[in-house]
Amino acid sequence: MQLADRLGYKTVWFTEHHFLPRFSYSSAPEVLLGYLAAKTKNIRLGHGIVLLPFRINHPLRVAERGAVLDIVSNGRLEFGGGRAICESEISAFGVDPDETRIEWEESLRMLPEMWTRENFSWKSDVITIPERSVVPKPVQKPHPPMWVACTQPATIEFAGDHGLGVLGFGIGPGQSNDYVRNYRERIKRAKPIGKAVNNRFALWVTALCADSDDEAIRIQAPNVKTYLDHARSLFASWIDGKPPQTHAWHMEYFETLYRQMEKVNIEEVLKVGLGAACIGSPDTCARVLQRLEDAGVDEVLLFMQAFTTPHDAIMRSIELFANQVKPRVRPNRVRA
């Protein structure tokens, strides 16, 4: 992270997951982000996605932790919320999977109120909070930028309708054009959940830049395959049964993706640039990022540290993206 900070990367994101050995060890990202706030100067700190079901993270604690992170980083916090889609996480905390959507949305509505009002109270069909002074308050005014995790069109539409930034996961280059276009149209008419509109579309991609395409694919292709295997395993207990209605879309999406990957060689998929991947030489990676730039994507989340990716390869990739890839990508619009 210190290298990325020195090289001018804009943001680093740390997600939250629980009980997923090998897939993710980021169970307390707020602790790690507090440490990174002291070790970096300029890079913004993405706290996302934070799992927002109440039994996992009570809204009051989410607001308090977010405000403290914004203070210790001197106003560098970016906040992203999600509802949890993994059965092992949901069941361990005693969360009703059919309640995750409504609790996620309720938390998103409460957070800006807790960050801006001197005294806060809330009463709804979902939760009741007596009047309290939620302190401290964030450095950024009116509050840190808010994002939501999006894997399906309906959530992207929700983000646009409510003035929230998109953290897009599992979206291929062929889909991004339509998704971005729809998002921009809807956010023009947004009724913001927060006190400000965050009109940004970010896209997560598996990534690694090396001196040649062959080297990058040799290093990262096995990790991409392992990632897909583990992503499918998140829903293993639901595959043969009936998934909750609120999670049926994710089940179908990952099963379809997994079946497609079984039919083709993962190395060949990466070579032709299909799917959400930016893996190859500086020229190849620049072409991928240029396509996303032309599609209207504002920010790209480069997922380089996957399973057994060697540390030196990651450090080299960070340098190549900053020094050789980014200068080749031509901005084609003015960003807000």
SVG drawing of the C-alpha trace seen along z (x, -y; Angstrom):
<svg xmlns="http://www.w3.org/2000/svg" viewBox="-43 -20 53 51">
<polyline fill="none" stroke="black" stroke-width="0.4" points="0.0,0.0 2.9,-2.4 4.2,-1.7 0.8,-2.3 0.5,-5.5 3.9,-6.7 3.0,-5.9 -0.2,-7.9 -2.9,-5.2 -6.2,-6.8 -7.9,-4.3 -7.3,-1.0 -10.3,1.1 -10.6,3.7 -13.7,5.8 -15.3,7.7 -15.7,11.5 -16.0,14.1 -15.3,17.8 -13.9,18.2 -10.5,19.7 -8.2,19.2 -10.9,17.0 -10.6,14.1 -9.0,13.3 -10.3,9.7 -12.6,10.1 -11.8,6.8 -10.9,4.4 -11.6,1.4 -8.5,2.4 -6.3,2.8 -7.5,-0.5 -6.7,-2.3 -3.1,-1.0 -2.9,-2.0 -4.1,-5.5 -1.0,-6.0 1.3,-4.5 0.1,-6.4 -0.4,-10.0 -2.6,-10.5 -4.3,-7.2 -7.9,-7.1 -9.1,-4.3 -12.0,-2.2 -14.0,-0.6 -16.0,1.8 -17.9,3.6 -19.1,3.5 -21.7,6.2 -24.8,4.3 -27.2,7.0 -27.8,5.8 -26.6,9.0 -23.2,8.7 -22.7,4.9 -25.2,2.8 -25.7,-0.5 -24.6,-2.6 -21.2,-0.8 -20.8,-1.1 -21.3,-4.9 -18.9,-5.2 -16.2,-3.2 -16.5,-5.0 -16.3,-8.4 -13.2,-7.4 -11.5,-6.1 -12.3,-9.3 -10.7,-11.3 -7.5,-9.3 -7.0,-9.4 -7.7,-13.1 -10.7,-12.7 -9.7,-9.9 -12.5,-7.4 -14.7,-5.9 -17.6,-3.9 -19.2,-0.9 -22.1,1.2 -23.2,4.6 -25.8,7.1 -23.8,10.4 -24.5,13.2 -22.6,16.1 -24.5,18.7 -21.7,19.5 -21.5,15.9 -25.2,15.4 -26.0,18.5 -23.1,18.1 -24.4,14.7 -28.0,15.9 -29.1,13.6 -32.3,14.4 -31.2,14.3 -34.5,12.9 -34.0,9.9 -30.5,8.9 -31.8,6.6 -34.1,4.6 -31.5,4.3 -28.9,3.2 -31.1,0.5 -32.2,-0.7 -28.5,-1.0 -27.7,-3.0 -30.5,-5.4 -29.5,-5.8 -25.7,-6.3 -25.8,-9.8 -28.2,-10.9 -26.0,-9.6 -23.0,-11.3 -24.7,-14.7 -27.3,-15.1 -26.4,-16.3 -29.1,-14.0 -30.2,-10.9 -33.2,-8.5 -34.9,-6.1 -38.1,-4.1 -39.3,-1.8 -40.7,1.6 -37.1,2.9 -35.3,1.2 -35.9,-1.2 -33.0,-3.3 -33.7,-5.8 -32.4,-9.3 -28.6,-9.4 -25.7,-11.7 -23.6,-9.6 -20.0,-10.8 -17.5,-11.5 -18.5,-13.0 -16.5,-12.5 -14.0,-15.0 -15.5,-15.1 -18.6,-17.2 -21.4,-16.4 -20.0,-12.9 -17.7,-10.3 -18.7,-9.3 -21.1,-6.3 -21.0,-3.3 -22.8,0.0 -21.7,3.4 -23.4,4.2 -23.5,7.6 -26.8,7.3 -28.7,4.7 -31.3,4.1 -28.7,3.0 -27.0,0.7 -30.4,-0.9 -30.9,-1.3 -27.5,-3.1 -28.4,-5.5 -31.8,-6.2 -30.4,-7.0 -27.2,-8.9 -24.8,-6.2 -21.5,-5.1 -21.3,-1.7 -18.8,0.9 -19.3,3.4 -18.3,7.0 -18.5,9.7 -19.3,7.3 -17.6,8.0 -16.5,5.4 -19.4,6.3 -21.9,5.5 -20.2,2.4 -21.3,0.1 -25.0,0.7 -24.7,0.7 -22.8,-2.6 -25.3,-4.2 -28.3,-3.1 -26.6,-4.3 -25.9,-7.7 -29.4,-8.2 -30.9,-7.2 -28.6,-9.2 -29.7,-12.4 -33.0,-12.0 -31.6,-10.7 -33.3,-11.2 -30.2,-10.8 -30.1,-8.7 -27.2,-10.7 -26.5,-14.4 -24.5,-14.4 -24.5,-12.5 -21.6,-10.2 -21.8,-9.8 -19.0,-7.3 -18.9,-3.8 -16.1,-1.6 -15.4,1.9 -13.6,4.8 -11.3,6.9 -8.8,9.6 -5.5,8.2 -1.8,8.6 0.7,6.8 4.0,8.4 6.6,7.8 4.8,10.1 1.3,11.6 2.7,15.1 4.4,14.3 1.3,12.6 -1.0,15.4 1.4,18.1 1.4,16.5 -2.2,15.5 -4.3,17.9 -4.2,20.7 -5.3,18.1 -8.2,16.9 -9.4,20.5 -9.0,21.1 -11.0,17.9 -13.8,19.0 -13.9,22.4 -14.0,20.7 -16.7,18.2 -18.9,21.1 -18.3,22.8 -19.7,19.8 -23.1,21.1 -22.3,24.8 -25.0,25.5 -27.7,24.0 -26.7,25.5 -28.7,28.7 -31.5,27.1 -33.7,24.1 -31.8,20.8 -33.6,17.9 -35.5,15.8 -33.2,12.8 -30.2,14.8 -31.5,16.7 -29.9,14.2 -26.5,14.7 -26.8,18.4 -27.8,18.5 -25.1,16.0 -22.2,18.0 -23.5,21.3 -23.7,20.0 -20.2,18.5 -18.8,21.7 -20.3,23.9 -18.8,21.6 -15.4,21.7 -15.5,25.5 -15.9,25.6 -12.9,23.5 -9.3,23.2 -8.8,20.3 -5.6,19.3 -7.3,18.9 -10.1,16.8 -7.6,14.4 -5.6,14.1 -8.7,12.9 -9.5,10.5 -13.0,11.9 -14.6,11.5 -13.6,9.1 -9.8,9.5 -6.9,7.2 -4.0,9.6 -1.0,9.3 1.8,7.0 1.5,3.2 0.1,2.9 -2.5,5.6 -3.6,4.1 -3.7,0.6 -6.1,1.9 -8.4,3.4 -8.4,0.2 -9.0,-1.9 -12.1,0.1 -13.4,-0.5 -12.5,-4.2 -14.4,-4.4 -17.4,-2.6 -17.6,-5.3 -16.1,-3.5 -14.6,-6.0 -12.4,-3.8 -11.0,-0.2 -10.4,1.9 -7.3,4.1 -7.5,7.4 -3.9,8.6 -3.4,10.4 -5.1,13.7 -4.3,16.8 -0.7,17.8 0.3,14.7 4.0,14.1 4.6,10.9 7.3,9.7 5.0,10.2 2.4,8.1 4.9,5.3 6.2,5.4 2.6,5.2 1.8,2.2 4.8,0.4 3.9,1.4 0.3,0.2 1.4,-3.2 4.4,-3.8 3.6,-2.0 -0.1,-1.3 -1.8,-4.4 0.1,-6.8 -1.2,-4.9 -4.8,-5.2 -6.4,-8.3 -9.1,-10.1 -12.1,-10.8 -14.3,-12.8 -14.2,-15.3 -14.7,-13.6 -16.7,-15.1"/>
</svg>
